[in-house]
């Protein structure tokens, strides 16, 4: 089972139309069903893309994805990028925990003991 990381920038308190459209094209195909998915959201605001992330988590869960509880929310993203590169130390280091959680979920899914498909709102971690 191949895990997936889905990245969502937040625009006007929602996800991008391009990502929404892409998911709508695969909604009935089963490509995402039972697949472990990690979410990354980013926003220029202090929320770190909470609205886009929440919409994405609900949509992927309805599609049957196994959204892991760990996520990455990048707040004030434009302040953390210079010359097109992420330069904020804590933000650069943050994906390690997310990828560890995704690897654990993928290993569990491969063993046939996939996490429950029931969606619950993960606790709100500190924003980086």
C-alpha positions as CSV (number, residue, x, y, z in Angstrom):
1,X,0.0,0.0,0.0
2,X,1.6,3.3,-1.1
3,X,1.1,6.2,1.3
4,X,0.3,9.6,0.0
5,X,1.0,13.1,1.3
6,X,-1.5,15.7,0.1
7,X,-0.5,19.4,0.2
8,X,-3.2,22.1,0.3
9,X,-2.6,25.8,0.1
10,X,-5.5,27.8,1.6
11,X,-7.2,30.4,-0.6
12,X,-10.1,32.5,0.8
13,X,-10.6,30.1,3.7
14,X,-10.7,27.0,1.4
15,X,-8.6,24.7,-0.7
16,X,-7.5,25.5,-4.2
17,X,-10.0,24.8,-7.0
18,X,-7.4,22.8,-8.8
19,X,-7.0,20.3,-5.9
20,X,-10.8,20.2,-5.4
21,X,-11.3,19.4,-9.1
22,X,-8.6,16.7,-9.1
23,X,-10.2,14.9,-6.2
24,X,-13.7,15.2,-7.8
25,X,-12.3,13.4,-10.8
26,X,-11.3,10.4,-8.7
27,X,-14.0,10.4,-6.1
28,X,-15.7,7.3,-7.4
29,X,-12.7,5.4,-8.7
30,X,-11.4,3.9,-5.4
31,X,-7.8,5.0,-6.1
32,X,-7.6,6.5,-2.6
33,X,-9.7,3.9,-0.7
34,X,-7.8,2.5,2.3
35,X,-4.7,4.5,1.4
36,X,-2.8,6.2,4.3
37,X,-2.8,9.9,3.7
38,X,-0.9,12.7,5.5
39,X,-2.1,16.3,5.2
40,X,0.0,19.4,4.8
41,X,-1.7,22.8,4.6
42,X,-0.2,26.3,4.3
43,X,-1.6,29.8,4.5
44,X,-0.3,33.3,4.7
45,X,-2.5,33.7,7.8
46,X,-1.7,32.6,11.3
47,X,-4.1,29.6,11.0
48,X,-1.8,27.5,8.9
49,X,-4.5,26.6,6.5
50,X,-6.9,25.1,9.0
51,X,-10.0,25.5,6.8
52,X,-8.4,23.9,3.7
53,X,-7.0,21.1,5.8
54,X,-10.4,20.4,7.5
55,X,-12.1,20.3,4.1
56,X,-9.5,18.1,2.6
57,X,-9.6,15.7,5.6
58,X,-13.4,15.3,5.3
59,X,-13.3,14.9,1.6
60,X,-10.5,12.3,1.6
61,X,-12.3,10.4,4.5
62,X,-15.5,10.2,2.5
63,X,-13.4,8.8,-0.4
64,X,-12.2,6.1,1.9
65,X,-8.7,7.3,2.6
66,X,-7.1,6.7,6.0
67,X,-6.2,10.2,7.0
68,X,-3.5,9.9,9.7
69,X,-3.8,12.1,12.8
70,X,-0.4,13.8,12.4
71,X,-0.5,16.7,10.0
72,X,1.6,19.8,9.2
73,X,0.1,23.2,9.2
74,X,2.4,26.0,7.9
75,X,1.3,29.4,9.1
76,X,2.5,32.7,7.7
77,X,4.0,30.7,4.8
78,X,5.2,33.7,2.9
79,X,7.5,34.8,5.8
80,X,9.2,31.4,5.7
81,X,10.2,31.3,2.0
82,X,13.1,33.2,0.4
83,X,13.9,32.9,-3.3
84,X,11.4,30.1,-3.7
85,X,13.0,28.0,-0.9
86,X,11.7,27.2,2.5
87,X,14.1,28.7,5.0
88,X,12.4,28.6,8.4
89,X,14.3,26.0,10.5
90,X,11.4,24.6,12.5
91,X,9.2,24.3,9.4
92,X,12.0,22.6,7.5
93,X,12.4,20.0,10.3
94,X,8.6,19.5,10.9
95,X,7.9,17.0,8.1
96,X,10.1,14.3,9.8
97,X,7.4,13.5,12.4
98,X,4.7,13.6,9.7
99,X,6.5,11.2,7.4
100,X,7.2,8.9,10.4
101,X,3.5,8.7,11.1
102,X,2.7,8.1,7.5
103,X,5.3,5.3,7.3
104,X,3.8,3.7,10.4
105,X,0.2,3.9,8.9
106,X,1.5,2.4,5.7
107,X,3.1,-0.5,7.6
108,X,-0.1,-1.1,9.5
109,X,-2.1,-1.1,6.3
110,X,0.3,-3.5,4.7
111,X,-0.2,-5.9,7.7
112,X,-3.9,-5.9,7.0
113,X,-4.9,-4.1,10.1
114,X,-5.8,-0.7,8.6
115,X,-6.8,2.0,11.0
116,X,-10.6,2.6,11.4
117,X,-12.1,4.4,8.5
118,X,-14.2,6.5,10.9
119,X,-13.1,10.1,10.6
120,X,-12.3,12.1,13.8
121,X,-10.9,15.6,14.0
122,X,-7.3,15.3,15.1
123,X,-6.1,17.5,17.9
124,X,-4.8,20.8,16.8
125,X,-1.0,20.7,17.0
126,X,1.2,23.7,17.4
127,X,1.7,25.6,14.2
128,X,5.1,26.0,12.9
